[in-house]
Amino acid sequence: METRIFLKNTAIFFLAVVLFSGCSKKRLEDNPELNTYAPLNSYLDTKKQQEQTFEIDSNGTGPIIGQQGTAIYQSADIFMYPNGDSVHYPYNVGLIELYTPKDMIYYQMPTYGSGHILTTGGEIHVRAYKDSTDLVLRPGKFYITSFPASQPDSSMKIFHGSTSGATVDWTQSTDFIQILVDSSSGYIYRSYVSALGWINCDYFANYSGNMTTVSFTSSTDSLSNVGIFIYFTDLKSLMQVSNQTSSSVPLGSSVKIICIAVDANMTPYYYYEETTITQGMSIDVTMTQTTDTDLETLLDNF
């Protein structure tokens, strides 16, 4: 009797193993391996705005003018070597201009800082150098910078960017800023800037009410090397998402979501959605192959 029970239990055990193995195999067949992508930085580096270089060889009266309309007034007496030595002509000024969502996305330079969404009028990076040595501002000195503005906003302030690894955080400064009429561009934000490096013309975005986060998942694609960006169309602000979950965002915000990836051949892939932020929102991402031209056209319409 015991032998029959043992054999019966053994048969049931082996039947369960076979059924479990079959089910497990079917699950694997129903869930193919996720699509994976190459690191994104190299691709974005080919698209981002490059530094413009200006040689300053005399104390002229006019500013240097960037390709997108930034004007910078400076002179040798406001700079010094890190050891305090004076600077003599010639020297160089480097300028990077980021005024559009596309340029901010390609540079991975979001307008989010001090734990807040920032409404931006443009980001720039300014450095001065002589030969291979970066210069610094003399204590108490500043340079005048003008940001072009088609629709000026009296709330604008100057924020300085502090770098931590590959990310930049923005901190509001006390630098003076004013709106002026300009004969060529319409209006400008003229500011008296007290630091070199990343400068943001913006302010803490105006929103109230409840906040939430947005999470990103995919049943088709690994998102580990995918760049995820949220552009707040009404707030004129860009957020980059890390670890597939956003920072706090205001409920009801109108946004454009863009996910960008490349394969080993630098072929671009994307996911795009226009939506409104809801409580506990989760975005199911499916990446689609595209072209450089089509991706740029999409970003130009942000």
VENVENMO-V166239 format. One record per pair of residues at least 24 apart in sequence whose C-alpha atoms are under 8 Angstrom apart, sorted by the first residue. I is the first residue (numbers start at 1). J is the second residue. If there is no record, write none. Layout:
i->I j->J
i->I j->J
//
This chain:
i->33 j->220
i->34 j->219
i->34 j->220
i->34 j->221
i->34 j->222
i->35 j->220
i->35 j->221
i->35 j->222
i->36 j->221
i->36 j->222
i->36 j->223
i->36 j->225
i->36 j->263
i->37 j->222
i->37 j->225
i->37 j->226
i->37 j->261
i->37 j->262
i->37 j->263
i->37 j->264
i->38 j->225
i->38 j->261
i->38 j->262
i->38 j->263
i->38 j->264
i->38 j->266
i->39 j->225
i->39 j->226
i->39 j->261
i->39 j->262
i->40 j->225
i->40 j->226
i->40 j->227
i->40 j->261
i->40 j->262
i->43 j->262
i->43 j->266
i->44 j->106
i->44 j->107
i->45 j->106
i->45 j->107
i->47 j->106
i->48 j->103
i->48 j->106
i->48 j->107
i->49 j->96
i->49 j->97
i->49 j->98
i->49 j->103
i->49 j->106
i->49 j->107
i->50 j->96
i->51 j->94
i->51 j->95
i->51 j->96
i->52 j->94
i->52 j->95
i->52 j->96
i->53 j->92
i->53 j->93
i->53 j->94
i->53 j->95
i->54 j->92
i->54 j->93
i->54 j->94
i->55 j->90
i->55 j->91
i->55 j->92
i->55 j->93
i->56 j->89
i->56 j->90
i->56 j->91
i->56 j->92
i->56 j->93
i->57 j->89
i->57 j->90
i->57 j->91
i->58 j->89
i->58 j->90
i->66 j->95
i->66 j->97
i->67 j->97
i->68 j->97
i->68 j->99
i->69 j->147
i->69 j->148
i->70 j->97
i->70 j->145
i->70 j->146
i->70 j->147
i->70 j->148
i->71 j->145
i->71 j->146
i->71 j->147
i->72 j->143
i->72 j->144
i->72 j->145
i->72 j->146
i->73 j->143
i->73 j->144
i->73 j->145
i->74 j->143
i->74 j->144
i->78 j->137
i->78 j->138
i->78 j->141
i->78 j->142
i->78 j->143
i->79 j->128
i->79 j->135
i->79 j->136
i->79 j->137
i->79 j->138
i->80 j->135
i->80 j->136
i->80 j->137
i->80 j->138
i->81 j->133
i->81 j->134
i->81 j->135
i->81 j->136
i->82 j->134
i->82 j->135
i->82 j->136
i->90 j->130
i->91 j->128
i->91 j->129
i->91 j->130
i->91 j->131
i->92 j->128
i->92 j->129
i->92 j->130
i->93 j->126
i->93 j->127
i->93 j->128
i->93 j->129
i->94 j->125
i->94 j->126
i->94 j->127
i->94 j->128
i->95 j->124
i->95 j->125
i->95 j->126
i->95 j->127
i->96 j->124
i->96 j->125
i->96 j->126
i->97 j->122
i->97 j->123
i->97 j->124
i->97 j->125
i->98 j->122
i->98 j->123
i->98 j->124
i->99 j->123
i->101 j->231
i->101 j->238
i->101 j->299
i->101 j->300
i->101 j->302
i->102 j->296
i->102 j->299
i->102 j->300
i->102 j->302
i->104 j->238
i->105 j->229
i->105 j->238
i->108 j->240
i->109 j->167
i->109 j->168
i->110 j->237
i->110 j->238
i->110 j->239
i->110 j->240
i->111 j->170
i->111 j->237
i->111 j->238
i->111 j->239
i->112 j->169
i->112 j->170
i->112 j->237
i->112 j->238
i->112 j->239
i->113 j->168
i->113 j->169
i->113 j->170
i->113 j->171
i->114 j->169
i->114 j->170
i->114 j->171
i->116 j->204
i->116 j->205
i->117 j->204
i->117 j->205
i->117 j->237
i->117 j->238
i->117 j->239
i->117 j->249
i->118 j->202
i->118 j->203
i->118 j->204
i->118 j->205
i->118 j->235
i->118 j->236
i->118 j->237
i->119 j->202
i->119 j->203
i->119 j->204
i->119 j->205
i->119 j->235
i->119 j->236
i->119 j->237
i->120 j->200
i->120 j->201
i->120 j->202
i->120 j->203
i->120 j->236
i->120 j->237
i->121 j->147
i->121 j->149
i->121 j->156
i->121 j->200
i->121 j->201
i->121 j->202
i->122 j->147
i->122 j->200
i->122 j->201
i->122 j->202
i->123 j->198
i->123 j->199
i->123 j->200
i->123 j->201
i->124 j->198
i->124 j->199
i->124 j->200
i->125 j->196
i->125 j->197
i->125 j->198
i->125 j->199
i->126 j->196
i->126 j->197
i->126 j->198
i->126 j->199
i->127 j->196
i->127 j->197
i->128 j->196
i->136 j->196
i->137 j->194
i->137 j->195
i->137 j->196
i->140 j->194
i->141 j->194
i->142 j->192
i->142 j->193
i->142 j->194
i->142 j->195
i->143 j->192
i->143 j->193
i->143 j->194
i->144 j->190
i->144 j->191
i->144 j->192
i->144 j->193
i->145 j->190
i->145 j->191
i->145 j->192
i->145 j->193
i->146 j->188
i->146 j->189
i->146 j->190
i->146 j->191
i->147 j->188
i->147 j->189
i->147 j->190
i->147 j->201
i->148 j->185
i->148 j->186
i->148 j->187
i->148 j->188
i->148 j->189
i->149 j->185
i->149 j->186
i->149 j->187
i->149 j->188
i->149 j->189
i->150 j->185
i->150 j->186
i->150 j->187
i->151 j->187
i->152 j->179
i->152 j->187
i->152 j->188
i->152 j->189
i->154 j->178
i->154 j->179
i->155 j->202
i->155 j->203
i->156 j->201
i->156 j->202
i->156 j->203
i->157 j->201
i->157 j->202
i->157 j->203
i->158 j->191
i->158 j->193
i->158 j->199
i->158 j->200
i->158 j->201
i->158 j->202
i->158 j->203
i->159 j->199
i->159 j->200
i->159 j->201
i->159 j->202
i->160 j->195
i->160 j->197
i->160 j->198
i->160 j->199
i->160 j->200
i->161 j->197
i->161 j->198
i->161 j->199
i->161 j->200
i->162 j->198
i->170 j->200
i->205 j->235
i->206 j->235
i->207 j->250
i->208 j->250
i->209 j->250
i->209 j->251
i->210 j->250
i->210 j->251
i->211 j->248
i->211 j->249
i->211 j->250
i->211 j->251
i->211 j->279
i->212 j->248
i->212 j->249
i->212 j->250
i->212 j->251
i->212 j->278
i->212 j->279
i->212 j->280
i->212 j->281
i->213 j->245
i->213 j->246
i->213 j->247
i->213 j->248
i->213 j->249
i->213 j->279
i->213 j->280
i->213 j->281
i->214 j->245
i->214 j->246
i->214 j->247
i->214 j->249
i->214 j->277
i->214 j->280
i->214 j->281
i->214 j->282
i->214 j->283
i->215 j->244
i->215 j->245
i->215 j->246
i->215 j->280
i->215 j->281
i->215 j->282
i->215 j->283
i->216 j->244
i->216 j->245
i->216 j->282
i->216 j->283
i->216 j->284
i->216 j->285
i->217 j->244
i->217 j->282
i->217 j->283
i->217 j->284
i->217 j->285
i->218 j->284
i->218 j->285
i->218 j->286
i->219 j->284
i->219 j->285
i->219 j->286
i->220 j->285
i->220 j->286
i->220 j->287
i->221 j->285
i->221 j->286
i->221 j->287
i->225 j->261
i->226 j->259
i->226 j->260
i->226 j->261
i->227 j->259
i->227 j->260
i->227 j->261
i->228 j->257
i->228 j->258
i->228 j->259
i->228 j->260
i->229 j->257
i->229 j->258
i->229 j->259
i->230 j->255
i->230 j->256
i->230 j->257
i->230 j->258
i->231 j->255
i->231 j->256
i->231 j->257
i->231 j->302
i->232 j->256
i->233 j->302
i->249 j->277
i->250 j->277
i->251 j->276
i->251 j->277
i->251 j->278
i->251 j->279
i->252 j->276
i->252 j->277
i->252 j->278
i->253 j->277
i->256 j->302
i->259 j->287
i->267 j->291
i->268 j->292
i->270 j->295
//
